[in-house]
C-alpha cells in the first residue's frame, strides 16, 4: 500500500473504545485530508497472534471502525475513508503495536 502513515491510535487491551489520547491523530488526519482533496484515508487495524485469530481480527476491525466514526464526526466524508482487512503484527514486536490502528494518507482510485 502506498502513502504515508500520518497517525496511529493505540487501544487498551481487549477494547475497541476510542482512547482519550486519539485526538491528536484525528486532528492531524483531518488537517491532511482538508489540505488535499485527492487523498483518502486508509485505516488498518492490527492484532497479535495470541488467542483466537477470528476474535482478534474482529476486534481489530471494530477498532478501525471506531477511528472511522470519529473521523466522520470531525467532518471527513465517508467516501474518503477506506478500511483495510485487519493485519497481524509480528510476534516479537511491542504489545501496543498489536493494539493499534494505522492511519495512512494515500491516493486511491
DSSP file (Angstrom, degrees, kcal/mol; ACC not computed):
  #  RESIDUE AA STRUCTURE BP1 BP2  ACC     N-H-->O    O-->H-N    N-H-->O    O-->H-N    TCO  KAPPA ALPHA  PHI   PSI    X-CA   Y-CA   Z-CA
    1    1 A X              0   0    0      0, 0.0     2,-0.1     0, 0.0     0, 0.0   0.000 360.0 360.0 360.0 130.1    0.0    0.0    0.0
    2    2 A X        +     0   0    0    105,-0.1     2,-0.1     2,-0.0   102,-0.0  -0.357 360.0  66.5 -87.4 172.6    1.4    3.4   -0.9
    3    3 A X  S    S-     0   0    0    103,-0.1     2,-0.4    -2,-0.1   103,-0.2  -0.338  79.5 -67.7 104.7 172.6    1.1    6.6    1.0
    4    4 A X  E     -A  105   0A   0    101,-1.6   101,-2.8    -2,-0.1     2,-0.7  -0.828  33.3-124.8-106.9 137.4    2.3    7.9    4.3
    5    5 A X  E     +A  104   0A   0     -2,-0.4    99,-0.3    99,-0.2     3,-0.1  -0.700  33.0 174.5 -73.9 117.9    1.3    6.8    7.8
    6    6 A X  E     +     0   0A   0     97,-2.8     2,-0.3    -2,-0.7    98,-0.2   0.471  57.7   1.3-107.8  -4.1    0.2   10.0    9.3
    7    7 A X  E     -A  103   0A   0     96,-1.2    96,-3.1    21,-0.1     2,-0.4  -0.967  50.7-150.7-173.5 159.5   -1.0    8.7   12.7
    8    8 A X  E     -A  102   0A   0     -2,-0.3     2,-0.5    94,-0.2    94,-0.2  -0.997   8.7-156.4-138.2 139.7   -1.5    5.7   14.9
    9    9 A X  E     -A  101   0A   0     92,-2.2    92,-1.9    -2,-0.4     2,-0.5  -0.980  12.6-153.5-117.6 123.7   -4.2    5.2   17.6
   10   10 A X  E     -A  100   0A   0     -2,-0.5     2,-0.2    90,-0.2    90,-0.2  -0.837  10.6-157.3-102.4 132.0   -3.4    2.7   20.3
   11   11 A X        -     0   0    0     88,-3.3     3,-0.1    -2,-0.5     2,-0.1  -0.663  21.2-102.4-106.6 159.0   -6.2    0.9   22.1
   12   12 A X    >   -     0   0    0      5,-0.4     3,-2.0    -2,-0.2    -1,-0.1  -0.387  58.7 -73.6 -73.1 157.8   -6.4   -0.7   25.5
   13   13 A X  T 3  S-     0   0    0      1,-0.3    -1,-0.2    -2,-0.1     3,-0.1  -0.300 115.9  -4.2 -55.1 127.4   -6.2   -4.5   25.8
   14   14 A X  T 3  S+     0   0    0      1,-0.2     2,-0.3    -3,-0.1    -1,-0.3   0.660 109.8 117.4  62.3  21.1   -9.4   -6.2   24.5
   15   15 A X    <   -     0   0    0     -3,-2.0    -1,-0.2     1,-0.1    48,-0.1  -0.895  44.1-175.7-119.8 148.5  -11.1   -2.8   24.0
   16   16 A X        +     0   0    0     -2,-0.3     2,-0.3    -3,-0.1    50,-0.1   0.299  50.5 117.7-118.3   3.9  -12.4   -1.1   20.9
   17   17 A X  S    S-     0   0    0      1,-0.1    -5,-0.4    -5,-0.1     2,-0.2  -0.548  77.1-104.8 -74.8 136.6  -13.4    2.2   22.5
   18   18 A X        -     0   0    0     -2,-0.3    -1,-0.1    -7,-0.1    -7,-0.1  -0.400  39.2-123.9 -61.0 126.5  -11.5    5.2   21.2
   19   19 A X    >   -     0   0    0     -9,-0.2     3,-1.6    -2,-0.2     4,-0.1  -0.358  15.3-116.9 -73.6 155.9   -8.9    6.2   23.7
   20   20 A X  G >  S+     0   0    0      1,-0.3     3,-0.9     2,-0.1    -1,-0.1   0.799 112.1  60.3 -61.5 -30.1   -8.8    9.8   25.0
   21   21 A X  G 3  S+     0   0    0      1,-0.2     3,-0.4   -11,-0.1     4,-0.4   0.288  78.5  90.6 -85.4  13.5   -5.4   10.4   23.6
   22   22 A X  G <>  +     0   0    0     -3,-1.6     4,-2.2     1,-0.2    -1,-0.2   0.610  60.2  91.1 -79.3 -12.1   -6.6    9.8   20.0
   23   23 A X  H <> S+     0   0    0     -3,-0.9     4,-2.9     1,-0.2     5,-0.2   0.862  82.3  51.5 -56.3 -42.9   -7.5   13.4   19.4
   24   24 A X  H  > S+     0   0    0     -3,-0.4     4,-2.8     1,-0.2    -1,-0.2   0.936 110.9  47.1 -63.1 -46.7   -4.1   14.5   18.0
   25   25 A X  H  > S+     0   0    0     -4,-0.4     4,-1.9     1,-0.2    -1,-0.2   0.895 114.8  47.8 -61.5 -39.7   -4.0   11.7   15.4
   26   26 A X  H  X S+     0   0    0     -4,-2.2     4,-2.4     2,-0.2    -2,-0.2   0.920 113.1  47.0 -68.1 -43.4   -7.6   12.5   14.4
   27   27 A X  H  X S+     0   0    0     -4,-2.9     4,-2.3    -5,-0.2    -2,-0.2   0.903 111.8  50.9 -65.0 -41.3   -6.9   16.2   14.2
   28   28 A X  H  X S+     0   0    0     -4,-2.8     4,-2.1    -5,-0.2    -1,-0.2   0.895 111.1  49.4 -61.5 -40.1   -3.7   15.6   12.1
   29   29 A X  H  X S+     0   0    0     -4,-1.9     4,-2.6    -5,-0.2     5,-0.2   0.918 108.9  51.6 -66.3 -44.0   -5.7   13.4    9.8
   30   30 A X  H  X S+     0   0    0     -4,-2.4     4,-2.4     1,-0.2    -2,-0.2   0.922 110.9  48.8 -58.6 -45.2   -8.5   16.0    9.4
   31   31 A X  H  X S+     0   0    0     -4,-2.3     4,-1.4     1,-0.2    -1,-0.2   0.903 112.1  48.3 -61.7 -42.1   -5.9   18.6    8.5
   32   32 A X  H  X S+     0   0    0     -4,-2.1     4,-0.7     2,-0.2    -2,-0.2   0.894 112.8  47.5 -67.2 -40.7   -4.2   16.4    6.0
   33   33 A X  H >< S+     0   0    0     -4,-2.6     3,-0.8     1,-0.2     6,-0.2   0.910 111.9  49.8 -67.3 -42.1   -7.4   15.4    4.3
   34   34 A X  H 3< S+     0   0    0     -4,-2.4    -1,-0.2    -5,-0.2     3,-0.2   0.788 106.8  57.1 -66.7 -26.7   -8.6   19.0    4.1
   35   35 A X  H 3< S+     0   0    0     -4,-1.4     2,-0.3     1,-0.2    -1,-0.2   0.664 115.2  33.0 -79.1 -16.9   -5.3   20.0    2.6
   36   36 A X    X<  -     0   0    0     -3,-0.8     3,-1.6    -4,-0.7    -1,-0.2  -0.837  58.9-168.6-147.2 102.9   -5.5   17.6   -0.4
   37   37 A X  T 3  S+     0   0    0     -2,-0.3    -1,-0.1     1,-0.3    -4,-0.1   0.652  88.1  62.4 -66.9 -15.6   -8.9   16.7   -2.0
   38   38 A X  T 3  S+     0   0    0      2,-0.0    70,-0.4    69,-0.0    -1,-0.3   0.581  88.9  91.2 -85.0  -9.7   -7.3   13.9   -4.0
   39   39 A X    <   -     0   0    0     -3,-1.6     2,-0.3    -6,-0.2    68,-0.2  -0.556  55.3-164.1 -91.9 151.2   -6.2   12.0   -0.9
   40   40 A X  E     -B  106   0A   0     66,-3.5    66,-2.6    -2,-0.2     2,-0.5  -0.872  21.3-118.9-124.1 161.7   -8.1    9.3    1.0
   41   41 A X  E     -Bc 105  81A   0     39,-3.4    41,-3.1    -2,-0.3     2,-0.5  -0.884  21.7-162.9-102.8 129.2   -7.6    7.9    4.5
   42   42 A X  E     -Bc 104  82A   0     62,-2.9    62,-2.5    -2,-0.5     2,-0.5  -0.964   6.2-158.2-113.2 124.5   -6.9    4.2    4.8
   43   43 A X  E     -Bc 103  83A   0     39,-3.0    41,-2.9    -2,-0.5     2,-0.5  -0.892   7.7-172.8-106.9 127.4   -7.4    2.6    8.2
   44   44 A X  E     -B  102   0A   0     58,-2.1    58,-2.7    -2,-0.5     2,-0.3  -0.968   8.6-155.9-122.3 116.5   -5.6   -0.6    9.1
   45   45 A X  E     -B  101   0A   0     -2,-0.5    42,-2.8    39,-0.5     2,-0.3  -0.717  13.9-156.7 -88.5 141.4   -6.4   -2.4   12.4
   46   46 A X  E     +d   87   0B   0     54,-2.5     2,-0.3    -2,-0.3    42,-0.2  -0.838  14.6 174.4-118.9 155.1   -3.7   -4.7   13.8
   47   47 A X  E     -d   88   0B   0     40,-1.9    42,-3.0    -2,-0.3    52,-0.1  -0.954  26.2-114.2-148.8 166.1   -3.8   -7.6   16.2
   48   48 A X        -     0   0    0     -2,-0.3    42,-0.1    50,-0.2    43,-0.1  -0.366  29.2-108.5 -97.2-178.6   -1.3  -10.2   17.6
   49   49 A X  S    S+     0   0    0     40,-0.1     2,-0.1    -2,-0.1     4,-0.1   0.494  82.8 103.6 -90.3  -4.5   -1.1  -13.9   17.1
   50   50 A X  S    S+     0   0    0      2,-0.1    -2,-0.1     3,-0.1     6,-0.1  -0.477  76.4   3.0 -80.2 150.9   -2.2  -14.9   20.6
   51   51 A X  S    S-     0   0    0     -2,-0.1     2,-0.5     4,-0.0     3,-0.0  -0.292 116.9  -9.8  78.5-162.3   -5.7  -16.2   21.3
   52   52 A X     >  -     0   0    0      1,-0.2     4,-2.5    -2,-0.0     5,-0.2  -0.617  57.4-150.9 -76.5 116.6   -8.5  -16.8   18.8
   53   53 A X  H  > S+     0   0    0     -2,-0.5     4,-2.4     1,-0.2     5,-0.2   0.865  95.2  51.4 -58.3 -38.6   -7.4  -15.4   15.3
   54   54 A X  H  > S+     0   0    0      2,-0.2     4,-2.3     1,-0.2    -1,-0.2   0.917 111.5  46.4 -66.8 -42.9  -11.1  -14.7   14.3
   55   55 A X  H  > S+     0   0    0      2,-0.2     4,-2.4     1,-0.2    -2,-0.2   0.902 112.6  51.2 -65.5 -40.1  -11.8  -12.8   17.5
   56   56 A X  H  X S+     0   0    0     -4,-2.5     4,-2.5     2,-0.2    -2,-0.2   0.924 110.4  48.2 -62.3 -44.4   -8.6  -10.8   17.2
   57   57 A X  H  X S+     0   0    0     -4,-2.4     4,-2.2     1,-0.2    -1,-0.2   0.897 111.1  51.1 -64.1 -40.1   -9.4   -9.9   13.6
   58   58 A X  H  X S+     0   0    0     -4,-2.3     4,-2.4     2,-0.2    -1,-0.2   0.907 110.6  48.8 -62.3 -41.6  -12.9   -8.8   14.7
   59   59 A X  H  X S+     0   0    0     -4,-2.4     4,-2.2     2,-0.2    -2,-0.2   0.912 110.4  50.5 -65.5 -42.3  -11.5   -6.6   17.4
   60   60 A X  H  X S+     0   0    0     -4,-2.5     4,-2.0     1,-0.2    -1,-0.2   0.893 111.4  49.4 -61.2 -39.1   -9.0   -5.0   15.1
   61   61 A X  H  X S+     0   0    0     -4,-2.2     4,-2.3     2,-0.2    -2,-0.2   0.904 109.1  51.1 -66.8 -42.0  -11.9   -4.3   12.7
   62   62 A X  H  X S+     0   0    0     -4,-2.4     4,-2.0     2,-0.2    -2,-0.2   0.868 108.9  52.2 -63.9 -36.1  -14.0   -2.8   15.4
   63   63 A X  H  X S+     0   0    0     -4,-2.2     4,-2.0     2,-0.2    -1,-0.2   0.923 109.4  48.6 -64.8 -44.3  -11.1   -0.5   16.4
   64   64 A X  H  X S+     0   0    0     -4,-2.0     4,-2.5     1,-0.2    -2,-0.2   0.894 110.2  52.2 -62.9 -38.9  -10.7    0.7   12.8
   65   65 A X  H  X S+     0   0    0     -4,-2.3     4,-2.7     2,-0.2    -1,-0.2   0.879 106.1  54.3 -63.3 -37.7  -14.5    1.3   12.7
   66   66 A X  H  X S+     0   0    0     -4,-2.0     4,-1.9     2,-0.2    -1,-0.2   0.906 110.3  46.0 -63.2 -41.2  -14.2    3.4   15.9
   67   67 A X  H  X S+     0   0    0     -4,-2.0     4,-2.4     2,-0.2    -2,-0.2   0.915 111.6  52.6 -66.6 -42.2  -11.5    5.6   14.2
   68   68 A X  H  X S+     0   0    0     -4,-2.5     4,-2.5     1,-0.2    -2,-0.2   0.930 109.7  48.2 -58.3 -46.4  -13.6    5.8   11.1
   69   69 A X  H  X S+     0   0    0     -4,-2.7     4,-2.2     1,-0.2    -1,-0.2   0.882 110.9  50.9 -64.0 -38.3  -16.6    7.0   13.1
   70   70 A X  H  X S+     0   0    0     -4,-1.9     4,-1.2     2,-0.2    -1,-0.2   0.893 110.7  48.8 -66.1 -39.3  -14.5    9.6   14.9
   71   71 A X  H  <>S+     0   0    0     -4,-2.4     5,-2.4     2,-0.2     4,-0.4   0.906 110.9  50.2 -66.6 -41.0  -13.1   10.9   11.6
   72   72 A X  H ><5S+     0   0    0     -4,-2.5     3,-1.3     1,-0.2    -2,-0.2   0.900 107.4  54.3 -62.2 -39.9  -16.6   11.2   10.2
   73   73 A X  H 3<5S+     0   0    0     -4,-2.2    -1,-0.2     1,-0.3    -2,-0.2   0.792 105.6  54.0 -64.2 -27.2  -17.8   13.0   13.3
   74   74 A X  T 3<5S-     0   0    0     -4,-1.2    -1,-0.3    -3,-0.3    -2,-0.2   0.530 131.3 -93.0 -84.2  -6.5  -14.9   15.5   12.7
   75   75 A X  T < 5S+     0   0    0     -3,-1.3     2,-0.5    -4,-0.4    -3,-0.2   0.489  75.6 143.0 111.8   3.8  -16.2   16.1    9.1
   76   76 A X      < -     0   0    0     -5,-2.4    -1,-0.3    -6,-0.1    -2,-0.1  -0.659  56.6-114.7 -76.9 126.7  -14.2   13.7    7.0
   77   77 A X    >   -     0   0    0     -2,-0.5     3,-2.0     1,-0.1     4,-0.1  -0.337  15.4-127.4 -63.9 139.8  -16.5   12.4    4.2
   78   78 A X  G >  S+     0   0    0      1,-0.3     3,-1.6     2,-0.2    -1,-0.1   0.821 107.5  61.5 -58.4 -33.3  -17.3    8.7    4.5
   79   79 A X  G 3  S+     0   0    0      1,-0.3    -1,-0.3     3,-0.0    -2,-0.1   0.514  98.8  57.9 -75.3  -1.8  -16.3    8.2    0.8
   80   80 A X  G <  S+     0   0    0     -3,-2.0   -39,-3.4   -40,-0.1     2,-0.5   0.272  93.5  80.1-105.9   9.1  -12.8    9.3    1.7
   81   81 A X  E <   -c   41   0A   0     -3,-1.6     2,-0.4   -41,-0.2   -39,-0.2  -0.974  57.7-174.7-121.2 127.1  -12.2    6.6    4.3
   82   82 A X  E     -c   42   0A   0    -41,-3.1   -39,-3.0    -2,-0.5     2,-0.5  -0.970  14.1-146.6-122.3 133.4  -11.3    3.1    3.4
   83   83 A X  E     -c   43   0A   0     -2,-0.4     2,-0.2   -41,-0.2   -39,-0.2  -0.857  14.6-152.5 -97.3 131.5  -11.0    0.2    5.9
   84   84 A X        -     0   0    0    -41,-2.9   -39,-0.5    -2,-0.5     3,-0.1  -0.647  33.7 -86.5 -95.5 159.4   -8.3   -2.5    5.1
   85   85 A X        -     0   0    0     -2,-0.2    -1,-0.1     1,-0.1   -28,-0.0  -0.387  60.3 -91.7 -59.0 138.2   -8.5   -6.1    6.2
   86   86 A X        -     0   0    0    -29,-0.1     2,-0.3   -42,-0.1   -40,-0.2  -0.201  44.9-146.4 -55.3 145.0   -7.1   -6.5    9.7
   87   87 A X  E     -d   46   0B   0    -42,-2.8   -40,-1.9    -3,-0.1     2,-0.4  -0.882   5.5-129.0-118.6 147.3   -3.4   -7.3    9.8
   88   88 A X  E     -d   47   0B   0     -2,-0.3   -40,-0.2   -42,-0.2     2,-0.1  -0.777  22.9-136.5 -94.5 137.3   -1.4   -9.4   12.3
   89   89 A X        -     0   0    0    -42,-3.0   -40,-0.1    -2,-0.4     2,-0.1  -0.408  33.9 -84.4 -84.8 166.4    1.7   -8.0   13.8
   90   90 A X    >   -     0   0    0      1,-0.1     3,-1.4    -2,-0.1    -1,-0.1  -0.438  36.0-124.7 -67.8 145.1    5.0   -9.8   14.3
   91   91 A X  T 3  S+     0   0    0      1,-0.3    -1,-0.1    -2,-0.1    -2,-0.0   0.750 107.2  52.2 -64.9 -24.9    5.1  -12.0   17.4
   92   92 A X  T 3  S+     0   0    0      2,-0.0    -1,-0.3     3,-0.0     3,-0.1   0.346  88.9 103.8 -97.3   7.9    8.3  -10.3   18.7
   93   93 A X  S <  S-     0   0    0     -3,-1.4     5,-0.1     1,-0.2    -4,-0.0  -0.301  85.3 -72.5 -84.1 170.8    7.0   -6.7   18.5
   94   94 A X    >>  -     0   0    0      1,-0.1     3,-1.0    -2,-0.1     4,-0.6  -0.321  42.6-122.7 -61.1 144.2    5.9   -4.4   21.3
   95   95 A X  G >4 S+     0   0    0      1,-0.3     3,-1.2     2,-0.2     4,-0.2   0.853 108.6  57.9 -59.5 -38.3    2.5   -5.4   22.7
   96   96 A X  G >4 S+     0   0    0      1,-0.3     3,-1.3     2,-0.2   -85,-0.3   0.777  95.0  65.3 -68.4 -23.6    0.9   -1.9   22.0
   97   97 A X  G X4 S+     0   0    0     -3,-1.0     3,-0.7     1,-0.3    -1,-0.3   0.771  97.1  56.9 -66.4 -24.0    1.7   -2.3   18.3
   98   98 A X  G << S+     0   0    0     -3,-1.2    -1,-0.3    -4,-0.6   -50,-0.2   0.515 105.1  52.5 -82.4  -5.5   -0.7   -5.2   18.2
   99   99 A X  G <  S+     0   0    0     -3,-1.3   -88,-3.3    -4,-0.2     2,-0.3  -0.207  92.7 106.7-121.2  41.1   -3.5   -2.9   19.5
  100  100 A X  E <   -A   10   0A   0     -3,-0.7   -54,-2.5   -90,-0.2     2,-0.4  -0.792  55.4-148.0-121.5 160.7   -3.2   -0.1   17.0
  101  101 A X  E     -AB   9  45A   0    -92,-1.9   -92,-2.2    -2,-0.3     2,-0.4  -0.996  22.7-146.6-121.1 122.9   -5.0    1.4   14.1
  102  102 A X  E     -AB   8  44A   0    -58,-2.7   -58,-2.1    -2,-0.4     2,-0.6  -0.717   3.8-150.7 -88.4 139.2   -2.7    3.0   11.5
  103  103 A X  E     -AB   7  43A   0    -96,-3.1   -97,-2.8    -2,-0.4   -96,-1.2  -0.951  18.7-176.4-111.4 116.7   -4.0    6.0    9.6
  104  104 A X  E     -AB   5  42A   0    -62,-2.5   -62,-2.9    -2,-0.6     2,-0.5  -0.920  18.6-146.5-118.4 138.7   -2.5    6.3    6.1
  105  105 A X  E     +AB   4  41A   0   -101,-2.8  -101,-1.6    -2,-0.4     2,-0.3  -0.912  38.1 146.4-103.6 124.8   -3.0    9.1    3.6
  106  106 A X  E     - B   0  40A   0    -66,-2.6   -66,-3.5    -2,-0.5     2,-0.6  -0.925  50.8-107.0-150.2 170.1   -3.0    7.8    0.1
  107  107 A X        +     0   0    0     -2,-0.3     2,-0.3   -68,-0.2   -68,-0.1  -0.939  42.0 175.5-106.2 116.7   -4.4    8.3   -3.4
  108  108 A X              0   0    0     -2,-0.6    -2,-0.0   -70,-0.4     0, 0.0  -0.865 360.0 360.0-118.5 154.3   -6.8    5.6   -4.3
  109  109 A X              0   0    0     -2,-0.3    -1,-0.0     0, 0.0    -2,-0.0   0.509 360.0 360.0 -65.8 360.0   -9.0    5.2   -7.4
